[in-house]
Amino acid sequence: MLIILSCLLSANENSKDLQWIDKEIEAIKPPRKGVSYRSISLLKDPFIFLEKNALKKKKKKVDKGKESAKQVIPEVIPSMTNTKAIKVQKRYSNSLKLMAIINNSALINDHWYRVGDKVGGYKIVKITLSEVVLRNSIRSLTLTTKTKKLKK
C-alpha cells in the first residue's frame, strides 16, 4: 500500500515538473525578429588584413597602355529580395594577390574562391596549405603565401 502511495505522489511531482517545462517551451515558440539583411549589408568588414614583411613601394608612373590592359568582367548580383538582378562591372587588375588560405578556400584580391572558380581569366585548379594553382588556356600561375626572406 505504501509503495502505491509513494508512486502516486512521485507521479504528481513529475507532472508539475513537466508543466513547468511546457510553459517554458511555449514562451520560446513565438518567432523572434532578428537583424534585417539590409542593415547587415551596410556594416563594414570587421576583419583587418595586415601585410607581413611588406616593402615600401616606390611610386611608379602608370603607362596608359598598362591601364587599359585591365579586364572588365561583368558580374550579376541578385538583390536581397531575389526579384531583380543588378549588373555590376567588376574590374580585375593584371596582378592577383593571394591573401589567405583556409580549408579549401583562398582569399584572392579581397574575395573568397574555391577550386573550379574563375578569377581574372584563370580557373582555380588546386588549393594547398600554402599555394593556389591557377590555369587558363595559355599559361599556369602559382600564387603562394610564402614570403622571401630579405637580406639585411
DRENKE-213144 format. One record per residue (C-alpha): x, y negated, z; residue in three letters; chain. Coordinates in steps of 0.5 Angstrom, whole numbers, plus 500, padded with zeros to 3 digits. Each point is the difference from the previous one (the first is absolute). Layout:
% residues N
rec px = X, py = Y, pz = Z, aa = ALA, ch = A
...
***
This chain:
% residues 152
rec px = 500, py = 500, pz = 500, aa = MET, ch = A
rec px = 506, py = 495, pz = 502, aa = LEU, ch = A
rec px = 503, py = 502, pz = 493, aa = ILE, ch = A
rec px = 494, py = 498, pz = 496, aa = ILE, ch = A
rec px = 499, py = 493, pz = 504, aa = LEU, ch = A
rec px = 507, py = 498, pz = 499, aa = SER, ch = A
rec px = 500, py = 502, pz = 493, aa = CYS, ch = A
rec px = 493, py = 495, pz = 499, aa = LEU, ch = A
rec px = 504, py = 495, pz = 504, aa = LEU, ch = A
rec px = 506, py = 500, pz = 495, aa = SER, ch = A
rec px = 496, py = 500, pz = 494, aa = ALA, ch = A
rec px = 496, py = 494, pz = 502, aa = ASN, ch = A
rec px = 507, py = 496, pz = 502, aa = GLU, ch = A
rec px = 503, py = 503, pz = 493, aa = ASN, ch = A
rec px = 493, py = 497, pz = 496, aa = SER, ch = A
rec px = 502, py = 493, pz = 504, aa = LYS, ch = A
rec px = 507, py = 500, pz = 497, aa = ASP, ch = A
rec px = 497, py = 502, pz = 493, aa = LEU, ch = A
rec px = 495, py = 494, pz = 500, aa = GLN, ch = A
rec px = 506, py = 495, pz = 502, aa = TRP, ch = A
rec px = 504, py = 503, pz = 494, aa = ILE, ch = A
rec px = 493, py = 499, pz = 496, aa = ASP, ch = A
rec px = 500, py = 493, pz = 502, aa = LYS, ch = A
rec px = 507, py = 498, pz = 498, aa = GLU, ch = A
rec px = 499, py = 503, pz = 493, aa = ILE, ch = A
rec px = 494, py = 496, pz = 499, aa = GLU, ch = A
rec px = 504, py = 494, pz = 502, aa = ALA, ch = A
rec px = 505, py = 501, pz = 495, aa = ILE, ch = A
rec px = 496, py = 502, pz = 494, aa = LYS, ch = A
rec px = 498, py = 494, pz = 497, aa = PRO, ch = A
rec px = 504, py = 497, pz = 494, aa = PRO, ch = A
rec px = 505, py = 495, pz = 502, aa = ARG, ch = A
rec px = 502, py = 494, pz = 496, aa = LYS, ch = A
rec px = 508, py = 500, pz = 498, aa = GLY, ch = A
rec px = 504, py = 495, pz = 496, aa = VAL, ch = A
rec px = 498, py = 499, pz = 493, aa = SER, ch = A
rec px = 504, py = 501, pz = 494, aa = TYR, ch = A
rec px = 501, py = 493, pz = 498, aa = ARG, ch = A
rec px = 503, py = 498, pz = 507, aa = SER, ch = A
rec px = 505, py = 506, pz = 500, aa = ILE, ch = A
rec px = 502, py = 498, pz = 493, aa = SER, ch = A
rec px = 501, py = 493, pz = 502, aa = LEU, ch = A
rec px = 505, py = 502, pz = 505, aa = LEU, ch = A
rec px = 508, py = 499, pz = 499, aa = LYS, ch = A
rec px = 504, py = 506, pz = 500, aa = ASP, ch = A
rec px = 502, py = 502, pz = 507, aa = PRO, ch = A
rec px = 507, py = 503, pz = 497, aa = PHE, ch = A
rec px = 506, py = 496, pz = 499, aa = ILE, ch = A
rec px = 506, py = 503, pz = 496, aa = PHE, ch = A
rec px = 507, py = 498, pz = 501, aa = LEU, ch = A
rec px = 505, py = 502, pz = 495, aa = GLU, ch = A
rec px = 506, py = 503, pz = 503, aa = LYS, ch = A
rec px = 507, py = 498, pz = 498, aa = ASN, ch = A
rec px = 498, py = 495, pz = 495, aa = ALA, ch = A
rec px = 505, py = 496, pz = 497, aa = LEU, ch = A
rec px = 498, py = 493, pz = 499, aa = LYS, ch = A
rec px = 498, py = 499, pz = 493, aa = LYS, ch = A
rec px = 503, py = 494, pz = 495, aa = LYS, ch = A
rec px = 495, py = 496, pz = 496, aa = LYS, ch = A
rec px = 500, py = 503, pz = 493, aa = LYS, ch = A
rec px = 498, py = 496, pz = 494, aa = LYS, ch = A
rec px = 494, py = 504, pz = 497, aa = VAL, ch = A
rec px = 500, py = 500, pz = 493, aa = ASP, ch = A
rec px = 493, py = 499, pz = 496, aa = LYS, ch = A
rec px = 501, py = 507, pz = 497, aa = GLY, ch = A
rec px = 501, py = 504, pz = 506, aa = LYS, ch = A
rec px = 494, py = 496, pz = 503, aa = GLU, ch = A
rec px = 496, py = 503, pz = 494, aa = SER, ch = A
rec px = 502, py = 507, pz = 501, aa = ALA, ch = A
rec px = 496, py = 501, pz = 506, aa = LYS, ch = A
rec px = 494, py = 504, pz = 498, aa = GLN, ch = A
rec px = 493, py = 498, pz = 501, aa = VAL, ch = A
rec px = 496, py = 506, pz = 502, aa = ILE, ch = A
rec px = 492, py = 500, pz = 501, aa = PRO, ch = A
rec px = 497, py = 503, pz = 506, aa = GLU, ch = A
rec px = 493, py = 501, pz = 502, aa = VAL, ch = A
rec px = 498, py = 499, pz = 507, aa = ILE, ch = A
rec px = 493, py = 501, pz = 503, aa = PRO, ch = A
rec px = 497, py = 495, pz = 504, aa = SER, ch = A
rec px = 498, py = 502, pz = 507, aa = MET, ch = A
rec px = 492, py = 502, pz = 498, aa = THR, ch = A
rec px = 503, py = 504, pz = 494, aa = ASN, ch = A
rec px = 494, py = 497, pz = 496, aa = THR, ch = A
rec px = 505, py = 496, pz = 496, aa = LYS, ch = A
rec px = 508, py = 500, pz = 497, aa = ALA, ch = A
rec px = 504, py = 495, pz = 500, aa = ILE, ch = A
rec px = 506, py = 500, pz = 495, aa = LYS, ch = A
rec px = 507, py = 497, pz = 503, aa = VAL, ch = A
rec px = 506, py = 499, pz = 497, aa = GLN, ch = A
rec px = 506, py = 503, pz = 503, aa = LYS, ch = A
rec px = 507, py = 498, pz = 499, aa = ARG, ch = A
rec px = 506, py = 505, pz = 501, aa = TYR, ch = A
rec px = 507, py = 498, pz = 499, aa = SER, ch = A
rec px = 505, py = 504, pz = 497, aa = ASN, ch = A
rec px = 503, py = 502, pz = 507, aa = SER, ch = A
rec px = 497, py = 505, pz = 504, aa = LEU, ch = A
rec px = 501, py = 500, pz = 507, aa = LYS, ch = A
rec px = 500, py = 506, pz = 505, aa = LEU, ch = A
rec px = 498, py = 497, pz = 507, aa = MET, ch = A
rec px = 498, py = 506, pz = 504, aa = ALA, ch = A
rec px = 498, py = 508, pz = 499, aa = ILE, ch = A
rec px = 495, py = 503, pz = 505, aa = ILE, ch = A
rec px = 498, py = 507, pz = 499, aa = ASN, ch = A
rec px = 498, py = 501, pz = 492, aa = ASN, ch = A
rec px = 499, py = 492, pz = 499, aa = SER, ch = A
rec px = 505, py = 495, pz = 498, aa = ALA, ch = A
rec px = 499, py = 492, pz = 501, aa = LEU, ch = A
rec px = 503, py = 497, pz = 494, aa = ILE, ch = A
rec px = 499, py = 493, pz = 499, aa = ASN, ch = A
rec px = 495, py = 499, pz = 506, aa = ASP, ch = A
rec px = 496, py = 505, pz = 497, aa = HIS, ch = A
rec px = 499, py = 508, pz = 502, aa = TRP, ch = A
rec px = 501, py = 505, pz = 495, aa = TYR, ch = A
rec px = 500, py = 508, pz = 499, aa = ARG, ch = A
rec px = 502, py = 505, pz = 496, aa = VAL, ch = A
rec px = 497, py = 499, pz = 493, aa = GLY, ch = A
rec px = 498, py = 493, pz = 501, aa = ASP, ch = A
rec px = 503, py = 495, pz = 495, aa = LYS, ch = A
rec px = 504, py = 494, pz = 502, aa = VAL, ch = A
rec px = 503, py = 495, pz = 495, aa = GLY, ch = A
rec px = 499, py = 504, pz = 494, aa = GLY, ch = A
rec px = 503, py = 506, pz = 503, aa = TYR, ch = A
rec px = 497, py = 506, pz = 503, aa = LYS, ch = A
rec px = 502, py = 503, pz = 507, aa = ILE, ch = A
rec px = 503, py = 507, pz = 499, aa = VAL, ch = A
rec px = 503, py = 501, pz = 507, aa = LYS, ch = A
rec px = 500, py = 497, pz = 507, aa = ILE, ch = A
rec px = 505, py = 503, pz = 505, aa = THR, ch = A
rec px = 502, py = 498, pz = 507, aa = LEU, ch = A
rec px = 505, py = 494, pz = 497, aa = SER, ch = A
rec px = 498, py = 499, pz = 493, aa = GLU, ch = A
rec px = 495, py = 500, pz = 495, aa = VAL, ch = A
rec px = 501, py = 502, pz = 492, aa = VAL, ch = A
rec px = 496, py = 496, pz = 495, aa = LEU, ch = A
rec px = 500, py = 502, pz = 493, aa = ARG, ch = A
rec px = 497, py = 497, pz = 493, aa = ASN, ch = A
rec px = 501, py = 503, pz = 493, aa = SER, ch = A
rec px = 506, py = 496, pz = 499, aa = ILE, ch = A
rec px = 504, py = 501, pz = 507, aa = ARG, ch = A
rec px = 500, py = 502, pz = 507, aa = SER, ch = A
rec px = 501, py = 496, pz = 506, aa = LEU, ch = A
rec px = 502, py = 502, pz = 507, aa = THR, ch = A
rec px = 498, py = 495, pz = 506, aa = LEU, ch = A
rec px = 504, py = 501, pz = 507, aa = THR, ch = A
rec px = 499, py = 498, pz = 507, aa = THR, ch = A
rec px = 508, py = 500, pz = 501, aa = LYS, ch = A
rec px = 504, py = 494, pz = 500, aa = THR, ch = A
rec px = 507, py = 500, pz = 498, aa = LYS, ch = A
rec px = 505, py = 498, pz = 506, aa = LYS, ch = A
rec px = 503, py = 493, pz = 499, aa = LEU, ch = A
rec px = 508, py = 500, pz = 501, aa = LYS, ch = A
rec px = 502, py = 494, pz = 505, aa = LYS, ch = A
***
